[in-house]
Amino acid sequence: MASTTLAEPLPWQHSILLKGDAADAVAGLKGG
């Protein structure tokens, strides 16, 4: 989940909050 307004804990199971630039956060999750 990419958001600038949500905070953890998220109400959805198996969800990760991506902060900052979404493209950079996804690349980090992929190990790139």
Buried (B, 14 or more C-beta within 10 A) or exposed (E): EBEEEBEEEEEEEEEEEBEEEEEEBEEEEEEE
